[in-house]
């Protein structure tokens, strides 16, 4: 996985919005994704190409249509690598506090 490509793809609010829409309903066409956005069809297509290059979106032809699907694996890998390790100290502190409070002796 290319972390840099994923981070670059996620850095743009328009691309995050497209991912949100694909998360809500995967398998949308370019036309579906363009509805309600203040972007041209060409701009949406460029954003989708960047998301596909980062492996965040995959596509499949179905007849004359091209359907786009979210791929959550790269985001999960980033969460595991970059976010989870920063949560561990806080979770350990909460666990330690819980143990102290349950003992009730204040030590």
Phi, psi and omega per residue, in radians:
X1 nan 2.433 3.106
X2 -1.712 1.664 -3.114
X3 -0.977 -0.699 -3.112
X4 -1.062 -0.752 3.133
X5 -1.122 -0.682 3.132
X6 -1.167 -0.809 3.135
X7 -1.103 -0.710 3.099
X8 -1.096 -0.733 -3.138
X9 -1.132 -0.697 -3.118
X10 -1.346 -0.238 -3.086
X11 -1.217 -0.352 -3.077
X12 -1.677 2.238 -3.105
X13 -1.091 -0.613 3.132
X14 -1.150 -0.697 3.116
X15 -1.204 -0.662 3.074
X16 -1.101 -0.660 3.102
X17 -1.110 -0.732 3.098
X18 -1.102 -0.717 3.089
X19 -1.106 -0.693 3.085
X20 -1.053 -0.727 -3.126
X21 -1.198 -0.654 3.096
X22 -1.261 -0.526 3.069
X23 -1.162 -0.710 3.136
X24 -1.178 -0.644 3.140
X25 -2.649 1.703 -3.128
X26 -1.339 2.690 3.120
X27 1.539 0.615 -3.128
X28 -1.663 2.658 3.052
X29 -1.446 2.953 3.064
X30 -1.032 -0.742 3.111
X31 -1.055 -0.733 3.093
X32 -1.056 -0.786 -3.090
X33 -1.194 -0.479 -3.134
X34 -1.301 -0.443 -3.067
X35 -1.077 2.244 3.082
X36 1.414 0.018 3.105
X37 -1.763 2.563 3.105
X38 -1.623 0.912 3.114
X39 -2.353 2.667 3.059
X40 -1.292 2.820 3.083
X41 -1.015 -0.685 -3.139
X42 -1.139 -0.673 3.133
X43 -1.152 -0.750 3.118
X44 -1.099 -0.738 3.125
X45 -1.079 -0.699 3.105
X46 -1.134 -0.735 3.108
X47 -1.107 -0.727 3.108
X48 -1.107 -0.647 3.107
X49 -1.100 -0.706 3.102
X50 -1.151 -0.730 3.104
X51 -1.130 -0.663 3.091
X52 -1.176 -0.698 3.119
X53 -1.102 -0.535 3.112
X54 -1.523 0.045 3.132
X55 1.146 0.417 3.094
X56 -1.562 -0.315 3.135
X57 -2.383 2.450 3.007
X58 -2.121 2.818 -3.136
X59 -2.379 2.749 -3.134
X60 -2.558 2.377 3.073
X61 -1.392 2.353 3.043
X62 -2.343 1.717 -3.043
X63 1.170 -2.196 3.137
X64 -1.552 -0.099 -3.081
X65 -1.754 2.674 3.029
X66 -2.003 2.033 -3.118
X67 -1.675 2.466 -3.123
X68 -1.959 2.381 -3.084
X69 -2.245 2.470 3.083
X70 -1.331 2.506 3.034
X71 -2.036 1.785 -3.054
X72 -1.360 -0.129 -3.047
X73 -1.044 -0.860 -3.130
X74 -1.073 -0.626 3.128
X75 -1.192 -0.697 3.102
X76 -1.120 -0.715 3.124
X77 -1.100 -0.675 3.084
X78 -1.166 -0.721 3.115
X79 -1.063 -0.764 3.135
X80 -1.138 -0.733 -3.057
X81 -1.383 -0.731 -2.964
X82 -1.835 -0.539 -3.040
X83 -1.685 -0.810 -3.067
X84 -0.992 -0.717 -3.092
X85 -1.165 -0.413 3.104
X86 -1.454 -0.331 3.114
X87 -1.458 -0.457 -3.053
X88 -0.932 -0.854 -3.126
X89 -1.043 -0.696 3.133
X90 -1.165 -0.725 3.133
X91 -1.152 -0.668 3.106
X92 -1.148 -0.720 3.116
X93 -1.085 -0.735 3.107
X94 -1.133 -0.693 3.107
X95 -1.116 -0.772 3.109
X96 -1.078 -0.754 3.123
X97 -1.087 -0.741 3.121
X98 -1.041 -0.778 3.141
X99 -1.087 -0.742 3.130
X100 -1.115 -0.788 -3.120
X101 -1.157 -0.641 3.129
X102 -1.220 -0.565 3.092
X103 -1.178 -0.649 3.088
X104 1.331 0.108 -3.126
X105 -1.717 -0.076 3.090
X106 1.335 0.069 3.122
X107 -1.611 nan nan
